[in-house]
Amino acid sequence: MSQTLVLVAYRAQPGQVETARSEITALVQAVLAAEPECGGIQIVQDTADPSLFTLLERWPSAEVFLGPHMQQPHIQAFIRKAGAFLAGPPDISFWRQSPAPMPG
């Protein structure tokens, strides 16, 4: 099955890095527990700027991510409270795996 890789980039507000990390981690745990369509999520944090977090998520399609996933109660609750610790809305992009190069 083809999967879509979704990159979700967050920036924590100054002084809110630990809160952002905790809230993002709790959100990921909720998604993984409640949404079987999700093929996995990895959280990475920028080593040069710890206020930057990126989620690497696997979904069946962008439509599943933007539709049913974004309507989940845990997503809506996170959106409502994120203004207290995030500097703005996330940057979301959709990717697909590039085929391996052919041997020359």
C-alpha positions as CSV (number, residue, x, y, z in Angstrom):
1,M,0.0,0.0,0.0
2,S,1.3,3.4,-0.9
3,Q,1.7,5.8,2.0
4,T,1.9,9.5,2.4
5,L,4.6,11.0,4.6
6,V,3.3,14.0,6.4
7,L,5.8,16.5,7.9
8,V,4.3,18.7,10.6
9,A,6.7,21.4,11.8
10,Y,6.0,23.3,15.0
11,R,7.8,26.2,16.7
12,A,7.5,26.6,20.5
13,Q,7.1,30.1,22.0
14,P,10.1,31.4,23.9
15,G,10.2,29.8,27.3
16,Q,7.6,27.1,26.3
17,V,9.9,24.4,24.8
18,E,9.3,21.9,27.6
19,T,5.5,22.5,27.5
20,A,5.5,22.1,23.8
21,R,7.4,18.9,23.9
22,S,5.1,17.5,26.6
23,E,1.9,18.5,24.7
24,I,3.2,17.3,21.4
25,T,4.2,13.9,22.9
26,A,0.8,13.5,24.5
27,L,-0.9,14.3,21.2
28,V,1.2,11.7,19.4
29,Q,0.4,9.1,22.0
30,A,-3.4,9.9,21.6
31,V,-3.2,9.6,17.8
32,L,-1.3,6.3,17.9
33,A,-3.8,4.9,20.5
34,A,-7.0,6.1,18.7
35,E,-6.3,6.2,15.0
36,P,-5.4,2.8,13.4
37,E,-5.1,4.5,10.0
38,C,-1.9,6.2,11.2
39,G,1.2,4.2,10.2
40,G,3.5,5.7,12.8
41,I,4.8,9.0,14.0
42,Q,8.3,10.1,14.9
43,I,9.0,13.3,16.8
44,V,12.3,15.1,16.0
45,Q,13.8,18.2,17.6
46,D,16.2,20.6,15.9
47,T,19.7,20.4,17.5
48,A,20.5,24.0,16.6
49,D,17.2,25.5,17.6
50,P,15.4,23.3,20.3
51,S,12.2,25.3,19.8
52,L,11.6,23.6,16.5
53,F,9.8,20.2,16.5
54,T,8.9,18.2,13.4
55,L,6.5,15.2,13.3
56,L,7.2,12.6,10.6
57,E,3.8,10.9,10.2
58,R,2.7,8.1,7.9
59,W,-0.9,8.1,6.6
60,P,-2.7,6.3,3.8
61,S,-3.2,9.6,2.0
62,A,-3.3,13.4,2.4
63,E,-7.1,13.1,2.3
64,V,-7.2,10.9,5.4
65,F,-4.9,13.2,7.3
66,L,-6.8,16.4,6.3
67,G,-10.2,14.8,6.7
68,P,-10.9,12.2,9.4
69,H,-7.7,12.7,11.3
70,M,-8.0,16.5,11.7
71,Q,-11.6,16.1,13.0
72,Q,-10.6,13.8,15.9
73,P,-11.4,15.2,19.3
74,H,-7.8,15.0,20.5
75,I,-6.6,17.0,17.4
76,Q,-9.3,19.7,18.0
77,A,-8.4,19.9,21.7
78,F,-4.7,20.3,20.8
79,I,-5.5,23.1,18.3
80,R,-7.6,25.0,20.9
81,K,-4.8,25.0,23.5
82,A,-1.7,25.2,21.2
83,G,-1.8,29.1,21.2
84,A,-0.5,29.0,24.8
85,F,2.8,27.3,23.9
86,L,3.3,27.3,20.1
87,A,4.4,30.4,18.1
88,G,1.7,29.8,15.4
89,P,0.1,27.1,13.3
90,P,2.2,24.3,12.1
91,D,3.7,24.0,8.6
92,I,2.3,20.9,7.1
93,S,3.6,19.3,3.9
94,F,2.9,16.0,2.1
95,W,5.6,13.7,0.7
96,R,5.9,10.4,-1.1
97,Q,8.9,8.1,-1.1
98,S,10.9,8.5,-4.3
99,P,11.7,5.3,-6.1
100,A,15.2,3.9,-5.6
101,P,17.6,4.8,-8.4
102,M,18.2,2.1,-11.1
103,P,21.6,0.5,-11.1
104,G,23.8,2.1,-13.7
